[in-house]
Amino acid sequence: MWGFPKDLLIPHNLIHEEDKKSNINIGYPKCKFKPGKEKLLININPDLPKEVSKYQYFYQLVIEDASNLRERAAETWIKCNQRGMNPTFQRN
């Protein structure tokens, strides 16, 4: 996701920062989500945000630690399927 093209910088913010110019929010554990129309969320937290459906695009980063974080991300995958979000998996 971040490797192509190498010289491209995509404006983004941590979810708690206010910037109306950026359409990409990065979530992290224990943050409060501020959904907006036509926003993209990159979630570092293994759990599914409550208001994820308000985002146009949602990317879930998965830490493959063969333990708790991976298991929680698997639960997020199941919830996405149950909500009809049709998740896909891409390994980098």
Kinemage of the C-alpha trace (Angstrom):
@kinemage 1
@onewidth
@group {chain A} dominant
@subgroup {mainchain}
@vectorlist {calphas} color= white
{ca met a 1} P 0.000 0.000 0.000
{ca trp a 2} L 2.806 2.450 0.844
{ca gly a 3} L 5.360 1.275 -1.710
{ca phe a 4} L 3.782 2.448 -4.981
{ca pro a 5} L 4.802 4.863 -6.323
{ca lys a 6} L 7.866 5.515 -4.175
{ca asp a 7} L 7.842 9.318 -4.520
{ca leu a 8} L 4.154 9.829 -3.745
{ca leu a 9} L 3.101 11.372 -0.433
{ca ile a 10} L -0.579 10.969 0.335
{ca pro a 11} L -1.878 13.591 2.811
{ca his a 12} L -3.140 11.897 5.958
{ca asn a 13} L -3.724 12.583 9.653
{ca leu a 14} L -4.043 10.724 12.889
{ca ile a 15} L -7.733 10.437 13.679
{ca his a 16} L -7.653 12.968 16.533
{ca glu a 17} L -6.182 15.746 14.347
{ca glu a 18} L -8.493 18.210 12.619
{ca asp a 19} L -7.622 18.772 8.980
{ca lys a 20} L -10.384 19.231 6.427
{ca lys a 21} L -7.890 19.005 3.532
{ca ser a 22} L -7.011 15.392 4.276
{ca asn a 23} L -9.382 12.559 3.361
{ca ile a 24} L -7.344 9.847 5.077
{ca asn a 25} L -7.579 9.183 8.804
{ca ile a 26} L -5.303 6.790 10.672
{ca gly a 27} L -6.897 5.127 13.696
{ca tyr a 28} L -5.022 3.516 16.569
{ca pro a 29} L -5.931 1.728 19.819
{ca lys a 30} L -8.185 3.708 22.192
{ca cys a 31} L -8.765 6.567 19.747
{ca lys a 32} L -12.131 8.223 19.100
{ca phe a 33} L -13.168 8.059 15.467
{ca lys a 34} L -14.487 11.116 13.643
{ca pro a 35} L -16.127 9.746 10.511
{ca gly a 36} L -16.722 12.011 7.588
{ca lys a 37} L -18.222 11.700 4.158
{ca glu a 38} L -15.828 10.272 1.553
{ca lys a 39} L -13.118 9.564 4.101
{ca leu a 40} L -10.664 6.696 4.160
{ca leu a 41} L -9.744 5.035 7.450
{ca ile a 42} L -6.499 3.140 7.985
{ca asn a 43} L -6.993 1.247 11.221
{ca ile a 44} L -3.931 0.065 13.152
{ca asn a 45} L -6.099 -1.200 16.010
{ca pro a 46} L -6.918 -4.928 15.562
{ca asp a 47} L -10.520 -4.256 16.639
{ca leu a 48} L -13.255 -2.962 14.343
{ca pro a 49} L -14.266 0.671 14.993
{ca lys a 50} L -17.937 1.173 15.902
{ca glu a 51} L -18.582 3.733 13.167
{ca val a 52} L -16.617 2.131 10.347
{ca ser a 53} L -19.675 2.077 8.068
{ca lys a 54} L -19.523 5.874 7.774
{ca tyr a 55} L -16.230 5.653 5.898
{ca gln a 56} L -16.116 5.206 2.154
{ca tyr a 57} L -12.928 3.113 2.371
{ca phe a 58} L -11.548 1.095 5.259
{ca tyr a 59} L -8.127 -0.566 5.514
{ca gln a 60} L -7.297 -2.832 8.426
{ca leu a 61} L -3.614 -3.407 9.128
{ca val a 62} L -3.003 -6.836 10.664
{ca ile a 63} L -0.066 -7.680 12.882
{ca glu a 64} L 0.705 -11.355 12.286
{ca asp a 65} L 2.072 -12.170 15.715
{ca ala a 66} L 0.548 -15.686 15.952
{ca ser a 67} L -1.121 -14.502 19.144
{ca asn a 68} L -3.694 -12.084 20.548
{ca leu a 69} L -3.397 -9.301 17.972
{ca arg a 70} L -3.778 -11.723 15.070
{ca glu a 71} L -6.801 -13.374 16.745
{ca arg a 72} L -8.491 -9.999 17.309
{ca ala a 73} L -7.902 -9.073 13.670
{ca ala a 74} L -9.516 -12.383 12.659
{ca glu a 75} L -12.602 -11.382 14.677
{ca thr a 76} L -12.615 -8.052 12.832
{ca trp a 77} L -12.566 -9.975 9.536
{ca ile a 78} L -15.608 -12.002 10.624
{ca lys a 79} L -17.493 -8.831 11.632
{ca cys a 80} L -16.677 -7.208 8.276
{ca asn a 81} L -18.097 -10.245 6.475
{ca gln a 82} L -21.214 -10.200 8.663
{ca arg a 83} L -21.778 -6.533 7.764
{ca gly a 84} L -21.434 -7.285 4.052
{ca met a 85} L -18.207 -5.328 3.657
{ca asn a 86} L -16.602 -8.078 1.512
{ca pro a 87} L -13.055 -7.830 2.905
{ca thr a 88} L -10.031 -8.946 0.931
{ca phe a 89} L -6.604 -9.890 2.259
{ca gln a 90} L -3.366 -8.621 0.786
{ca arg a 91} L -0.046 -9.776 2.215
{ca asn a 92} L 2.941 -7.452 1.864
